[in-house]
Amino acid sequence: MKLENLFAALPASQDREHILPVLEDSGIRIERIISNGHPSPPDFWYDQESAEWVALLCGSATLKFADDREVALKAGDWLLIERHARHRVEAVSQDAVWLAVYYDETAPRGNGG
């Protein structure tokens, strides 16, 4: 067993977004993302092969989707993003910490109970 903390070892450098792989196994990938106030570059869109469950652990952010929908997130909010749902980080606070889980949404899953 290895105990770690998502808020430990936060990067000192705030010049870019920082991604820390937490777990990758059997078609699932979990990352801690520190945005440091860095939105997506202009005209950049994520178009991912995997579905994404993303939670904003602290801070605030706005995600924009290619169909012009915008979703404002505050600490504690989470969102499911389907694969190939083109999106970008339109705005993000300096203290934003995310937890992102990437997975194959077509794979069979248990019922959660």
DSSP file with accessible surface (Angstrom, degrees, kcal/mol):
  #  RESIDUE AA STRUCTURE BP1 BP2  ACC     N-H-->O    O-->H-N    N-H-->O    O-->H-N    TCO  KAPPA ALPHA  PHI   PSI    X-CA   Y-CA   Z-CA
    1    1 A M              0   0  238      0, 0.0     2,-0.4     0, 0.0     0, 0.0   0.000 360.0 360.0 360.0 138.2    0.0    0.0    0.0
    2    2 A K        -     0   0  167      2,-0.0     2,-0.5     0, 0.0     0, 0.0  -0.968 360.0-152.4-130.3 114.9    1.3    3.5   -0.9
    3    3 A L        +     0   0  163     -2,-0.4     2,-0.3     2,-0.0     0, 0.0  -0.745  25.2 162.4 -88.8 128.4   -0.4    6.5    0.6
    4    4 A E        -     0   0  131     -2,-0.5     2,-0.4     4,-0.0    -2,-0.0  -0.869  28.7-133.7-136.2 172.4   -0.3    9.7   -1.4
    5    5 A N    >   -     0   0   98     -2,-0.3     3,-1.4     1,-0.1    -2,-0.0  -0.998   9.7-142.8-134.8 130.9   -2.2   13.0   -1.5
    6    6 A L  T 3  S+     0   0   56     -2,-0.4    -1,-0.1     1,-0.3    16,-0.0   0.704 105.3  48.5 -65.2 -19.6   -3.5   14.8   -4.5
    7    7 A F  T >  S+     0   0   98      3,-0.1     3,-0.5    90,-0.0    -1,-0.3   0.425  92.0  99.5-101.2   1.6   -2.6   18.2   -3.0
    8    8 A A  T <  S+     0   0   50     -3,-1.4    -4,-0.0     1,-0.2    -3,-0.0  -0.520  82.3  17.6 -84.4 155.1    1.0   17.2   -2.1
    9    9 A A  T 3  S-     0   0   95     -2,-0.2    -1,-0.2     1,-0.2     3,-0.1   0.875  77.8-176.0  54.5  43.0    4.0   18.1   -4.2
   10   10 A L    <   -     0   0   86     -3,-0.5    -1,-0.2     1,-0.1    -3,-0.1  -0.494  35.9 -99.0 -67.2 138.1    2.2   20.9   -6.1
   11   11 A P        -     0   0   33      0, 0.0    -1,-0.1     0, 0.0     7,-0.0  -0.322  20.8-149.7 -64.3 139.0    4.6   22.2   -8.7
   12   12 A A  S    S+     0   0  102     -3,-0.1     2,-0.3     2,-0.0    -2,-0.0   0.844  78.3  82.9 -73.1 -35.4    6.4   25.5   -7.9
   13   13 A S        -     0   0   52      1,-0.1     3,-0.2     2,-0.0     5,-0.0  -0.544  52.1-179.6 -74.6 130.1    6.5   26.5  -11.6
   14   14 A Q        +     0   0  106     -2,-0.3    -1,-0.1     1,-0.1    -2,-0.0   0.075  53.1 104.5-115.5  24.8    3.3   28.2  -12.8
   15   15 A D  S    S+     0   0  109      2,-0.0     2,-0.3     1,-0.0    -1,-0.1   0.584  89.6   2.9 -84.1  -8.4    4.4   28.7  -16.4
   16   16 A R  S    S-     0   0  137     -3,-0.2     2,-0.2    18,-0.0    22,-0.1  -0.958  90.1 -71.6-161.7 173.1    2.3   25.9  -17.8
   17   17 A E        -     0   0   49     -2,-0.3     2,-0.5    22,-0.1    18,-0.2  -0.532  44.7-146.9 -74.2 143.1   -0.2   23.2  -17.0
   18   18 A H  E     -A   34   0A  23     16,-2.6    16,-3.0    -2,-0.2     2,-0.5  -0.972  10.3-165.8-118.8 129.2    1.2   20.2  -15.0
   19   19 A I  E     -A   33   0A  86     -2,-0.5    14,-0.2    14,-0.2    12,-0.0  -0.955   2.4-170.8-117.3 126.8    0.0   16.7  -15.4
   20   20 A L  E     -A   32   0A  72     12,-3.0    12,-2.7    -2,-0.5     2,-0.3  -0.963  21.2-135.3-116.3 113.5    0.8   13.9  -13.0
   21   21 A P  E     +A   31   0A  90      0, 0.0    10,-0.2     0, 0.0     3,-0.1  -0.525  25.6 176.5 -65.0 128.8   -0.2   10.4  -13.9
   22   22 A V  E     -     0   0A  74      8,-3.1     2,-0.3     1,-0.4     9,-0.2   0.793  62.9  -7.5-100.6 -42.6   -1.8    8.7  -10.9
   23   23 A L  E     -A   30   0A  85      7,-1.6     7,-3.2     2,-0.0    -1,-0.4  -0.981  50.4-179.0-157.3 139.5   -2.8    5.3  -12.3
   24   24 A E  E     +A   29   0A 144     -2,-0.3     2,-0.3     5,-0.2     5,-0.2  -0.935  29.8 131.2-142.5 119.1   -2.9    3.6  -15.7
   25   25 A D  E >   -A   28   0A 100      3,-2.3     3,-1.4    -2,-0.4    -2,-0.0  -0.911  63.1  -3.8-166.8 136.7   -4.2    0.0  -15.9
   26   26 A S  T 3  S-     0   0  114     -2,-0.3     3,-0.1     1,-0.3    -2,-0.0   0.855 129.0 -40.7  46.9  51.3   -6.7   -2.1  -18.0
   27   27 A G  T 3  S+     0   0   65      1,-0.2    77,-0.7    76,-0.1     2,-0.4   0.634 117.1 103.9  79.2  13.8   -8.0    0.7  -20.2
   28   28 A I  E <   -AB  25 103A  59     -3,-1.4    -3,-2.3    75,-0.2     2,-0.4  -0.978  44.3-174.0-129.5 140.2   -8.3    3.4  -17.5
   29   29 A R  E     -AB  24 102A  73     73,-2.3    73,-3.3    -2,-0.4     2,-0.4  -0.998   4.0-166.4-133.7 131.1   -6.0    6.4  -16.9
   30   30 A I  E     +AB  23 101A  34     -7,-3.2    -8,-3.1    -2,-0.4    -7,-1.6  -0.971  11.3 178.9-119.8 132.8   -6.2    8.8  -14.0
   31   31 A E  E     -AB  21 100A  23     69,-2.7    69,-2.8    -2,-0.4     2,-0.5  -0.980  25.8-141.6-133.2 144.4   -4.3   12.1  -13.9
   32   32 A R  E     -AB  20  99A  14    -12,-2.7   -12,-3.0    -2,-0.4     2,-0.5  -0.911  27.2-164.2 -96.9 131.4   -4.0   15.0  -11.6
   33   33 A I  E     -AB  19  98A  13     65,-2.1    65,-3.1    -2,-0.5     2,-0.6  -0.974  14.2-164.9-123.6 127.0   -3.9   18.2  -13.5
   34   34 A I  E     -AB  18  97A   8    -16,-3.0   -16,-2.6    -2,-0.5    63,-0.2  -0.957   6.0-175.1-107.7 115.5   -2.8   21.6  -12.2
   35   35 A S    >   -     0   0    0     61,-1.8     3,-2.0    -2,-0.6    -1,-0.1   0.770  10.6-160.8 -86.8 -28.2   -3.9   24.3  -14.6
   36   36 A N  T 3  S-     0   0    9     60,-0.6    58,-0.3    58,-0.3    59,-0.1   0.846  73.2 -55.4  51.6  37.6   -2.3   27.4  -13.0
   37   37 A G  T 3  S+     0   0   25     56,-1.6    -1,-0.3     1,-0.2    55,-0.2   0.669 103.0 136.2  75.1  14.7   -4.6   29.8  -14.8
   38   38 A H    <   -     0   0   63     -3,-2.0    -1,-0.2    55,-0.2    53,-0.1  -0.820  34.3-168.0-102.5 102.5   -3.6   28.4  -18.3
   39   39 A P        -     0   0   62      0, 0.0    51,-0.2     0, 0.0   -22,-0.1  -0.221  42.5 -71.5 -73.5 174.8   -6.7   27.9  -20.5
   40   40 A S        -     0   0    8     49,-2.4     3,-0.1     1,-0.1    48,-0.1  -0.354  62.1 -94.9 -62.4 148.5   -6.4   26.0  -23.8
   41   41 A P    >   -     0   0   80      0, 0.0     3,-2.0     0, 0.0    -1,-0.1  -0.259  56.6 -78.8 -60.8 153.6   -4.5   27.8  -26.5
   42   42 A P  T 3  S+     0   0  113      0, 0.0     3,-0.1     0, 0.0    48,-0.0  -0.241 117.3   8.7 -54.7 138.3   -6.6   29.8  -29.0
   43   43 A D  T 3  S+     0   0  151      1,-0.2     2,-0.4    -3,-0.1    -3,-0.0   0.606  97.4 131.7  65.4  13.5   -8.2   27.5  -31.6
   44   44 A F    <   -     0   0   85     -3,-2.0     2,-0.4    -4,-0.0    -1,-0.2  -0.831  33.1-176.0 -96.8 135.7   -7.2   24.3  -29.8
   45   45 A W        -     0   0   67     -2,-0.4     2,-0.3    -3,-0.1    43,-0.2  -0.998  24.1-131.2-130.6 132.8   -9.8   21.6  -29.2
   46   46 A Y  B     +E   87   0B  61     41,-3.5    41,-1.6    -2,-0.4     2,-0.2  -0.654  26.1 175.5 -74.1 135.8   -9.4   18.4  -27.3
   47   47 A D        -     0   0   83     -2,-0.3     2,-0.2    39,-0.2    39,-0.1  -0.738  18.3-170.0-142.0  86.4  -10.8   15.5  -29.4
   48   48 A Q        -     0   0   35     -2,-0.2    36,-2.2    37,-0.2    37,-0.2  -0.564  32.9-144.5 -94.8 146.1  -10.1   12.4  -27.4
   49   49 A E  S    S+     0   0  129     -2,-0.2     2,-0.3    34,-0.2    34,-0.1   0.699  88.3  59.5 -72.2 -22.6  -10.3    8.7  -28.2
   50   50 A S  S    S-     0   0   37     54,-0.1    34,-0.3    32,-0.1    54,-0.2  -0.751  88.4-112.6-107.3 155.2  -11.4    8.0  -24.6
   51   51 A A  E     -C  103   0A   0     52,-2.5    52,-2.1    -2,-0.3     2,-0.4  -0.452  36.0-144.5 -73.4 159.0  -14.4    9.2  -22.6
   52   52 A E  E     -CD 102  81A  12     29,-2.8    29,-3.5    50,-0.2     2,-0.6  -0.992  18.7-165.8-136.0 128.2  -13.4   11.5  -19.7
   53   53 A W  E     -CD 101  80A  72     48,-3.0    48,-3.1    -2,-0.4     2,-0.4  -0.967  25.4-176.1-102.8 121.5  -14.8   11.9  -16.2
   54   54 A V  E     -CD 100  79A   5     25,-2.6    25,-2.4    -2,-0.6     2,-0.4  -0.976  13.0-170.7-127.6 135.3  -13.3   15.1  -14.8
   55   55 A A  E     -CD  99  78A   9     44,-2.7    44,-2.5    -2,-0.4     2,-0.8  -0.984  19.5-139.9-122.5 136.3  -13.7   16.7  -11.4
   56   56 A L  E     -C   98   0A   1     21,-2.7    20,-3.5    -2,-0.4    21,-0.3  -0.863  18.8-175.8 -93.8 109.9  -12.6   20.1  -10.4
   57   57 A L  E     -     0   0A  53     40,-2.7     2,-0.3    -2,-0.8    41,-0.2   0.833  67.6  -4.7 -79.1 -35.8  -11.1   19.6   -6.9
   58   58 A C  E    S+C   97   0A  36     39,-1.3    39,-1.9    17,-0.1    -1,-0.3  -0.983 108.1  29.9-154.0 157.2  -10.4   23.3   -6.3
   59   59 A G  S    S-     0   0   17     -2,-0.3    16,-0.9    37,-0.2     2,-0.3  -0.519  78.9 -84.8  95.2-162.6  -10.6   26.6   -8.2
   60   60 A S  E     +F   74   0B  61     14,-0.2    33,-2.7    -2,-0.2     2,-0.3  -0.973  40.9 170.8-145.6 156.4  -13.0   27.4  -11.0
   61   61 A A  E     -FG  73  92B   4     12,-2.2    12,-3.6    -2,-0.3     2,-0.4  -0.987  24.4-138.2-160.8 160.2  -13.1   26.9  -14.8
   62   62 A T  E     -FG  72  91B  35     29,-2.8    28,-2.2    -2,-0.3    29,-1.5  -0.997  15.9-159.5-127.6 124.2  -15.2   27.1  -17.9
   63   63 A L  E     -FG  71  89B   4      8,-2.6     8,-2.7    -2,-0.4     2,-0.4  -0.857   6.6-158.1 -99.2 138.9  -15.2   24.4  -20.5
   64   64 A K  E     -FG  70  88B  48     24,-2.5    24,-2.2    -2,-0.4     2,-0.3  -0.961   4.6-152.1-117.2 137.4  -16.4   25.3  -24.0
   65   65 A F  E >   - G   0  87B   8      4,-2.9     3,-2.2    -2,-0.4    22,-0.2  -0.727  29.4-110.7-106.8 157.6  -17.7   22.6  -26.4
   66   66 A A  T 3  S+     0   0   47     20,-2.3    21,-0.1     1,-0.3    -1,-0.1   0.741 117.3  62.3 -60.5 -23.0  -17.6   22.8  -30.2
   67   67 A D  T 3  S-     0   0   98     19,-0.3    -1,-0.3     2,-0.1     3,-0.1   0.232 123.2-104.7 -87.4  15.6  -21.4   23.2  -30.3
   68   68 A D  S <  S+     0   0  119     -3,-2.2     2,-0.2     1,-0.3    -2,-0.2   0.431  75.0 141.6  77.1   2.9  -21.0   26.5  -28.4
   69   69 A R        -     0   0  130     -5,-0.0    -4,-2.9     2,-0.0     2,-0.4  -0.519  34.4-159.7 -68.9 143.3  -22.2   25.1  -25.1
   70   70 A E  E     -F   64   0B 109     -6,-0.2     2,-0.5    -2,-0.2    -6,-0.2  -0.983   6.2-162.9-124.8 140.0  -20.3   26.4  -22.1
   71   71 A V  E     -F   63   0B  39     -8,-2.7    -8,-2.6    -2,-0.4     2,-0.5  -0.984   7.9-152.1-124.7 117.3  -20.1   24.7  -18.7
   72   72 A A  E     -F   62   0B  79     -2,-0.5     2,-0.4   -10,-0.2   -10,-0.2  -0.779  17.2-164.8 -88.7 129.9  -19.0   26.7  -15.6
   73   73 A L  E     -F   61   0B  12    -12,-3.6   -12,-2.2    -2,-0.5     2,-0.3  -0.922  10.4-175.2-118.0 142.9  -17.4   24.5  -12.9
   74   74 A K  E >   -F   60   0B 131     -2,-0.4     3,-2.6   -14,-0.2   -18,-0.3  -0.818  51.3 -58.5-124.3 169.3  -16.6   25.3   -9.3
   75   75 A A  T 3  S+     0   0   55    -16,-0.9   -18,-0.2    -2,-0.3   -17,-0.1  -0.184 126.0  23.4 -51.8 129.9  -14.7   23.2   -6.7
   76   76 A G  T 3  S+     0   0   57    -20,-3.5    -1,-0.3     1,-0.3     2,-0.1   0.155  91.8 124.5  98.8 -17.3  -16.5   19.8   -6.3
   77   77 A D    <   -     0   0   46     -3,-2.6   -21,-2.7   -21,-0.3    -1,-0.3  -0.481  37.7-172.4 -75.7 145.9  -18.2   19.8   -9.7
   78   78 A W  E     -D   55   0A 150    -23,-0.2     2,-0.3    -2,-0.1   -23,-0.2  -0.945   4.4-167.7-136.5 160.8  -17.7   16.9  -12.0
   79   79 A L  E     -D   54   0A  39    -25,-2.4   -25,-2.6    -2,-0.3     2,-0.5  -0.998  19.2-135.0-149.3 141.3  -18.6   16.2  -15.6
   80   80 A L  E     -D   53   0A  94     -2,-0.3     2,-0.5   -27,-0.2   -27,-0.2  -0.890  21.7-166.4 -97.1 128.1  -18.7   13.3  -18.0
   81   81 A I  E     -D   52   0A   5    -29,-3.5   -29,-2.8    -2,-0.5     3,-0.1  -0.967  16.5-133.8-117.8 117.3  -17.3   14.1  -21.5
   82   82 A E    >   -     0   0  137     -2,-0.5     3,-1.8   -31,-0.2   -34,-0.2  -0.294  36.8 -85.4 -66.3 153.9  -18.0   11.6  -24.2
   83   83 A R  T 3  S+     0   0   96      1,-0.3   -34,-0.2   -34,-0.1   -32,-0.2  -0.286 114.9  15.9 -59.2 144.3  -15.3   10.5  -26.5
   84   84 A H  T 3  S+     0   0   76    -36,-2.2     2,-1.1   -34,-0.3    -1,-0.3   0.582  82.5 141.4  63.9  14.4  -14.7   12.8  -29.5
   85   85 A A    <   -     0   0   26     -3,-1.8   -37,-0.2   -37,-0.2    -1,-0.2  -0.756  53.7-134.5 -82.0 100.7  -16.8   15.6  -27.8
   86   86 A R        +     0   0  106     -2,-1.1   -20,-2.3   -39,-0.1   -19,-0.3  -0.429  42.9 151.6 -63.6 127.2  -14.6   18.5  -28.9
   87   87 A H  E     -EG  46  65B   6    -41,-1.6   -41,-3.5   -22,-0.2     2,-0.3  -0.950  26.0-164.2-151.7 166.6  -14.0   20.8  -26.0
   88   88 A R  E     - G   0  64B  26    -24,-2.2   -24,-2.5    -2,-0.3     2,-0.9  -0.969  34.7-104.4-149.5 160.3  -11.5   23.2  -24.6
   89   89 A V  E     - G   0  63B  11     -2,-0.3   -49,-2.4   -26,-0.2   -26,-0.2  -0.835  36.6-179.2 -89.1 107.1  -10.7   25.0  -21.3
   90   90 A E  E     -     0   0B  71    -28,-2.2     2,-0.3    -2,-0.9    -1,-0.2   0.867  66.6  -2.0 -78.0 -40.0  -12.0   28.5  -22.0
   91   91 A A  E     + G   0  62B  45    -29,-1.5   -29,-2.8    -3,-0.1     2,-0.3  -0.987  65.3 177.6-151.5 148.3  -11.1   30.0  -18.7
   92   92 A V  E     - G   0  61B  22     -2,-0.3   -31,-0.2   -31,-0.3   -33,-0.1  -0.983  26.9-116.0-155.7 143.1   -9.5   28.6  -15.5
   93   93 A S    >   -     0   0   25    -33,-2.7   -56,-1.6    -2,-0.3     3,-1.3  -0.305  31.0-111.0 -77.0 164.4   -8.4   30.1  -12.1
   94   94 A Q  T 3  S+     0   0   96    -58,-0.3   -58,-0.3     1,-0.3    -1,-0.1   0.801 115.8  48.7 -64.2 -29.1   -4.8   30.1  -10.9
   95   95 A D  T 3  S+     0   0   97    -59,-0.1     2,-0.3   -60,-0.1    -1,-0.3   0.118  78.2 143.3-101.9  22.2   -5.5   27.5   -8.2
   96   96 A A    <   +     0   0    0     -3,-1.3   -61,-1.8   -36,-0.1   -60,-0.6  -0.470  22.9 179.9 -73.8 126.7   -7.3   24.9  -10.4
   97   97 A V  E     -BC  34  58A   5    -39,-1.9   -40,-2.7    -2,-0.3   -39,-1.3  -0.997   8.6-171.3-125.7 125.6   -6.7   21.3   -9.5
   98   98 A W  E     -BC  33  56A  11    -65,-3.1   -65,-2.1    -2,-0.4     2,-0.5  -0.826  19.8-152.4-113.5 155.9   -8.4   18.6  -11.6
   99   99 A L  E     -BC  32  55A  34    -44,-2.5   -44,-2.7    -2,-0.3     2,-0.4  -0.996  22.3-170.8-123.6 120.2   -8.8   14.9  -11.3
  100  100 A A  E     -BC  31  54A   0    -69,-2.8   -69,-2.7    -2,-0.5     2,-0.5  -0.953  11.1-168.2-118.3 132.4   -9.3   13.3  -14.8
  101  101 A V  E     -BC  30  53A  24    -48,-3.1   -48,-3.0    -2,-0.4     2,-0.4  -0.980   7.1-164.6-120.0 118.1  -10.3    9.7  -15.4
  102  102 A Y  E     +BC  29  52A  17    -73,-3.3   -73,-2.3    -2,-0.5     2,-0.3  -0.886  21.7 155.3-104.1 133.7  -10.0    8.5  -19.1
  103  103 A Y  E     -BC  28  51A  41    -52,-2.1   -52,-2.5    -2,-0.4     2,-0.9  -0.971  50.7 -96.2-153.7 164.0  -11.8    5.3  -20.0
  104  104 A D    >   -     0   0   76    -77,-0.7     3,-1.4    -2,-0.3   -54,-0.1  -0.769  31.1-164.1 -86.2 106.9  -13.3    3.3  -22.8
  105  105 A E  T 3  S+     0   0   58     -2,-0.9    -1,-0.2     1,-0.3     4,-0.1   0.632  85.5  59.8 -71.1 -11.3  -17.0    4.1  -22.5
  106  106 A T  T 3  S+     0   0  103      2,-0.1    -1,-0.3    -3,-0.0     3,-0.1   0.587  82.2 102.6 -90.4 -10.1  -17.9    1.2  -24.8
  107  107 A A  S <  S-     0   0   41     -3,-1.4     2,-0.0     1,-0.1    -4,-0.0  -0.443  85.6 -99.2 -72.5 144.8  -16.3   -1.4  -22.4
  108  108 A P        -     0   0  132      0, 0.0     2,-0.3     0, 0.0    -1,-0.1  -0.358  46.0-168.9 -62.3 141.2  -18.7   -3.5  -20.3
  109  109 A R        -     0   0  164     -4,-0.1    -4,-0.0    -3,-0.1     0, 0.0  -0.936  22.4-106.1-129.5 159.3  -19.0   -2.2  -16.7
  110  110 A G        -     0   0   71     -2,-0.3    -1,-0.1     1,-0.1     0, 0.0  -0.150  37.4-106.5 -71.9 174.2  -20.5   -3.4  -13.5
  111  111 A N        -     0   0  153      1,-0.1    -1,-0.1     2,-0.0    -2,-0.0   0.438  45.2-120.2 -87.0   1.9  -23.6   -1.9  -12.1
  112  112 A G              0   0   84      1,-0.2    -1,-0.1     0, 0.0    -2,-0.0   0.570 360.0 360.0  76.8   4.6  -21.8   -0.1   -9.4
  113  113 A G              0   0  101      0, 0.0    -1,-0.2     0, 0.0    -3,-0.0   0.128 360.0 360.0-124.9 360.0  -23.7   -1.8   -6.6
